[in-house]
Amino acid sequence: MSLFPRLMAIVPFGIGMTVLIFLWSAPFGDFYSPPLFFRVFGSFVALSFVLTGIGIFVGAGKFGDPRRMAESLQEAAKSLADSQRTAGSSSTQSSEAVKPKVGYDCPNCGAALGKEADVSPSGDVKCGYCERWFNIHSVG
């Protein structure tokens, strides 16, 4: 089953090795040696092809059987669902115990901002208890 991907790995590996050989070998006939910058840059590009070919060849041996891959994906999905289930049960218990906070508190004294408080369009408001100004957008 993994023979075809392994055969396909020859293509990028062969391209990369061919480029590396022709970049760094002595001139052949009419060919000339490219400048050093192009040799180095071309070598990095060719190396990516070589490593891709090796990765496909090795990966085909490990993940080539679709049944094994499907089984490993199912096991991973089950473990993820179990971890979400355990995390979800603890978060629902804690969310039931904590009520959501409504309104604003003064950052200076902690007094709750009353419903009758006037808030400017920029969010500035004066605390009715300590008489200090604060901005509701900067309160966290």
Beta strands, then each sheet from edge to edge (+ up, - down):
strand 1: 124-126
strand 2: 133-135
sheet 1: 1+ 2-
end
